[in-house]
C-alpha cells in the first residue's frame, strides 16, 4: 500500500501528529509520503489512498482546495470523502447539525454585500465562515469594541469571505472546550482545551497551538451529544474515517456543539495512546 498524508507548507513544524501517524503506517507495512496538497508535481493516482492530514492553508484558497479534493477523489481513495469535505469546509454545516436536533452555539452568517449588524447582548466572536485553528477570529465587547469589530468584518468582506458571528461562550473560560475523537465511526478518546480568545485581543492566528490540552473523560450526556452529530454525518455521507466533535457547556449545562471537524483536525494522539494505531489500521482496512 502506498499512502499519502496530505499536508501544507503552513503546517511545517506545526503538525506534531504527522510523523506519529507516518511512523505507525510504516510499522504496519504501508509505504507513506507526506506531499503538500497544492504541489503540482504530485501524481495523486500513484497513491492507493490520500488522507487529508494538515492542509491548514485551505481557508485562504477554498475553491482551489475543493478542486484538488475532487481531482484526488477521481484518482485515489480520499479520506474523508470529497462530499464530506465539501460539506464540512464551510461552517454553514452548523445549520444542518442544528436541524438534526443537536444543540449548537447560535450562529449568524453575513456574506459580502450584506450589512453586518452589531449583536445585541454580551461579548461576541467574529470569524470567517471558512476558517480553522482560530485564525482571523476575534472576541469583542459590546459598546467598547464595536468599531474594531466593524473594521474586522469589512476586512473579511473585502477579501470575499462570509462572516460568522456567535455569542462568546463564557463557559469556555472556566471549563474549556471538550473534543471527542471518533475513528472509523467509533469513540476513541477525548481531550479538553483551554480558552483561546482574549478580550480585545488581535485576530487570532496560531493560538490554537498554544492551548493547554489535557485528557478528559466525557459524561454520558456529552457522549450522547457527540454521537448524535456523528449519526447525522454518517446518515448523509457514510462513516467518516476520522472526526473530532468539539463541545462546550451550554445554557443549563447542556452540551452544545462548537464545531464538527471532518477535514483536517488535530486528533490529540497524545491523549489516546492507542488512537494512532487504530487510525492506521482503519486506513488499511478501508483499502481491503
C-alpha positions in Angstrom: 0.0 0.0 0.0 1.2 3.5 -0.9 -0.5 6.2 1.2 -0.2 9.9 1.1 -0.7 12.1 4.2 -1.5 15.4 2.6 0.0 18.4 4.4 0.8 22.0 3.5 3.7 24.5 3.8 1.8 26.3 6.5 1.8 23.1 8.7 5.6 22.5 8.5 6.8 22.2 12.1 3.3 22.6 13.5 1.6 19.3 12.7 3.2 17.3 15.5 0.9 14.4 14.7 2.1 13.9 11.2 5.3 12.0 12.0 3.5 9.9 14.6 0.9 8.6 12.0 3.6 8.2 9.4 5.7 6.0 11.7 2.7 3.9 12.6 1.7 3.3 9.0 5.3 2.4 8.2 5.3 0.0 11.2 2.3 -1.9 9.9 3.7 -2.3 6.4 2.5 0.7 4.4 4.6 2.9 2.2 3.9 6.5 3.0 4.6 10.0 1.8 3.8 13.5 3.1 3.2 15.7 0.0 1.8 19.2 0.1 -1.7 19.2 -1.2 -1.0 22.0 -3.7 2.2 20.7 -5.1 1.6 20.5 -8.9 4.3 17.9 -9.4 2.5 15.2 -7.4 0.8 12.3 -9.3 -2.0 11.5 -6.9 -3.0 8.5 -8.9 0.2 6.9 -7.7 -1.3 6.5 -4.2 -3.7 3.8 -3.0 -5.1 6.3 -0.5 -4.8 10.0 0.3 -5.5 11.0 3.9 -6.0 14.8 4.4 -3.8 15.4 7.4 -2.8 19.1 7.7 -3.9 21.1 4.7 -4.2 24.0 7.0 -3.9 26.8 4.5 -7.1 25.9 2.6 -9.2 28.7 4.1 -7.2 31.2 2.1 -8.0 29.2 -1.1 -11.1 27.2 -0.5 -12.1 26.9 -4.2 -8.7 25.7 -5.2 -8.7 23.2 -2.3 -12.1 21.8 -3.3 -10.9 21.4 -6.9 -8.0 19.5 -5.5 -10.3 17.3 -3.4 -12.4 16.3 -6.4 -9.3 15.7 -8.6 -7.8 13.4 -6.0 -11.0 11.5 -5.3 -11.2 10.7 -9.0 -7.7 9.2 -8.9 -7.4 7.6 -5.5 -9.3 6.8 -2.3 -9.6 10.1 -0.4 -10.3 10.3 3.4 -12.5 11.9 4.4 -14.7 11.6 1.3 -15.0 14.6 -1.1 -18.7 15.0 -0.2 -17.9 15.1 3.5 -15.1 17.6 3.0 -17.2 19.9 0.8 -20.0 20.0 3.4 -17.6 20.5 6.4 -15.4 23.1 4.8 -17.9 25.9 5.4 -19.4 26.4 8.8 -22.9 26.7 7.3 -22.9 23.0 8.1 -23.8 24.0 11.7 -27.3 24.7 10.4 -27.6 21.1 9.3 -26.4 19.9 12.7 -29.0 22.1 14.5 -31.7 20.8 12.1 -30.8 17.3 13.2 -31.9 18.3 16.7 -28.4 18.8 18.3 -27.8 21.9 20.4 -25.5 24.3 18.5 -24.0 27.6 19.5 -26.2 30.3 18.0 -24.7 31.4 14.7 -25.3 34.2 12.2 -23.8 34.4 8.7 -23.2 37.6 6.8 -21.9 37.2 3.2 -20.1 40.0 1.3 -22.6 42.6 0.1 -24.9 42.3 3.1 -24.8 44.7 6.1 -23.4 43.3 9.3 -25.1 44.4 12.5 -23.5 44.6 15.9 -25.0 41.8 18.0 -27.2 42.7 20.9 -26.3 41.4 24.3 -22.9 40.4 25.6 -19.5 39.6 24.2 -19.4 38.2 20.7 -17.0 36.4 18.3 -16.4 37.2 14.7 -14.6 35.0 12.2 -14.7 33.8 8.6 -17.2 31.0 7.8 -14.3 29.1 6.2 -11.6 29.0 8.8 -9.5 26.8 11.0 -7.2 27.0 14.0 -9.0 30.1 15.3 -7.3 32.1 12.5 -8.8 35.6 11.8 -11.0 35.1 14.9 -11.7 37.9 17.3 -13.6 38.4 20.6 -15.4 41.7 21.0 -17.0 43.6 23.9 -20.3 45.3 23.1 -20.1 49.1 23.1 -16.4 49.0 23.6 -15.1 47.2 20.6 -17.8 47.6 18.0 -15.9 49.9 15.7 -13.0 47.5 15.8 -15.4 44.7 15.0 -16.8 46.6 12.0 -13.3 47.0 10.7 -12.6 43.3 11.1 -15.9 42.5 9.3 -15.1 44.9 6.5 -11.7 43.3 6.0 -13.2 39.9 5.7 -15.9 41.1 3.3 -13.3 42.8 1.2 -11.4 39.5 0.9 -14.7 37.9 -0.3 -15.3 36.0 2.9 -18.6 35.3 4.6 -18.6 36.4 8.2 -19.7 34.2 11.1 -20.9 35.8 14.3 -21.6 34.0 17.6 -22.1 35.0 21.2 -19.0 34.4 23.2 -19.3 31.2 25.3 -18.1 32.2 28.7 -18.3 28.6 29.9 -15.1 28.1 27.9 -13.2 30.4 30.4 -13.8 28.1 33.3 -14.4 24.6 31.8 -12.7 24.8 28.4 -13.8 23.0 25.3 -14.2 19.3 25.1 -13.0 17.4 22.0 -14.3 13.9 21.4 -12.4 11.9 18.8 -14.0 9.2 16.6 -12.0 6.9 14.5 -13.8 4.8 11.8 -17.1 5.6 13.5 -16.1 4.5 17.0 -15.4 6.7 20.0 -11.7 6.7 20.7 -10.8 9.3 23.4 -11.3 12.9 24.5 -9.3 15.9 25.4 -10.1 19.3 27.0 -8.7 22.5 25.6 -8.4 25.8 27.5 -9.8 29.0 26.2 -8.0 30.7 23.3 -9.5 34.2 22.7 -8.5 37.1 24.9 -10.8 40.1 25.4 -9.9 42.9 23.0 -7.1 40.8 21.5 -6.0 40.9 17.9 -7.2 38.4 15.3 -6.0 35.0 16.3 -3.5 33.1 14.2 -1.6 30.3 15.9 -3.5 30.5 19.1 -4.9 27.0 18.7 -1.5 25.5 19.1 -0.9 27.4 22.4 -4.0 26.0 24.1 -3.3 23.8 27.1 -4.6 20.3 26.3 -5.3 17.5 28.8 -7.1 14.1 28.6 -10.7 14.0 29.7 -13.5 11.6 30.3 -16.8 12.7 28.8 -20.1 12.3 30.7 -22.8 10.1 29.2 -24.7 13.2 28.1 -21.6 14.5 26.3 -21.1 11.2 24.6 -24.7 11.1 23.5 -24.5 14.6 22.1 -21.4 13.9 20.1 -22.8 10.6 18.9 -25.9 12.4 17.6 -23.6 14.6 15.5 -21.7 11.6 14.1 -25.0 9.8 13.3 -26.2 12.9 11.4 -22.9 13.0 9.4 -23.0 9.2 8.8 -26.6 9.4 7.5 -25.5 12.0 4.9 -22.1 10.7 3.8 -21.3 7.4 5.4 -19.0 6.8 8.3 -16.0 9.2 8.3 -12.5 7.8 8.8 -11.9 10.4 11.5 -14.0 13.0 13.2 -13.4 15.5 16.1 -16.5 16.9 17.7 -16.0 20.0 19.9 -18.5 20.7 22.7 -18.9 23.4 25.3 -21.2 23.7 28.3 -24.3 25.5 27.1 -27.1 27.1 29.0 -28.3 24.9 31.8 -25.2 22.8 31.5 -26.4 21.2 28.2 -23.6 20.0 26.0 -23.5 22.2 22.9 -21.7 21.8 19.6 -19.0 24.4 18.8 -17.5 22.5 15.8 -17.6 19.2 14.0 -14.1 18.8 12.4 -14.0 16.4 9.4 -11.4 17.9 7.1 -8.0 18.2 8.8 -8.3 18.2 12.6 -5.7 17.5 15.2 -6.7 14.3 16.8 -4.8 14.6 20.0 -3.0 11.3 19.8 -1.1 12.1 23.0 -4.3 11.9 24.9 -5.4 8.5 23.4 -2.4 6.1 23.4 -4.0 3.5 21.1 -5.5 6.1 18.7 -2.8 6.3 16.2 -2.7 2.6 15.7 -6.5 2.5 15.4 -6.4 5.1 12.7 -3.6 3.5 10.8 -5.3 0.1 10.8 -8.6 1.7 9.8 -6.9 3.2 6.7 -5.6 -0.2 5.6 -8.9 -1.9 6.4 -10.8 0.5 4.1 -8.4 -0.4 1.3 -9.1 -4.1 1.9 
